[in-house]
């Protein structure tokens, strides 16, 4: 099962933490101006990255 999928073209990816080898979970961070940004984060080491993009939009996660 893919971790993230593009709603427009169907491209999908599996995302795991390179440090822990654990699948990343979908999450959000809130910037100082109140804007929410979708991120992928490791449930073990708490590392996070900006969620992947495809077709110019954030890919959706499997919840």
N, C-alpha and C positions, 0 to 999 in steps of 0.2 A: 504494500500500500504506500502511495506517495505521501510525502510530508506536505508539499505545496503543489498546487496546480493552477495553471492559468485558465481563467474563465473564458478568454477569447479564443485561444488556439489549442488548448488541451495539453500543452507542454507541462511536464511534471518533474519534480526533483525530490530526492530524499536528502535530508540534511541531518548530519550528526556532528557532534562536537569532536574536533580533531584531538583534543586533549584527553577527553574522557571516553569517547566512543559511544556516547549516549545520544539517542535521537533528540533533536532540538524541539522545544515547545514554543507555540505561538504566545506572544505577549505584547505589551505596549509599554512605552515610556512616555512620560509627560515632560515636555520642554518647559523652560522658564516662562515662556509666553503663554503656556496653557495648551499648546498644540500637542495632540497625541500622535505618536509615531509607532507603527507596527514593527516589532522586532522578533527575532528568533533567539531563544535563550536556552542555555543548558541548565537542566534542573539540578545538576550536581555541583558544578563549579561556579554557577551564576554568570558565566561569560555570555555575551550577547552580541548579535550582529543585526544590521538592518535586514529586514526580510527580503527575499529575492524578488526581482522585478522581471516581468515578461510583457511584451506588447505595451510597454510604457506604464504599466500598473503593478501594484503589489500583487504577488501571487497569493491566493487564498490558501488557508491551512485546513487540514482535515481535523475536525474537532472531535 
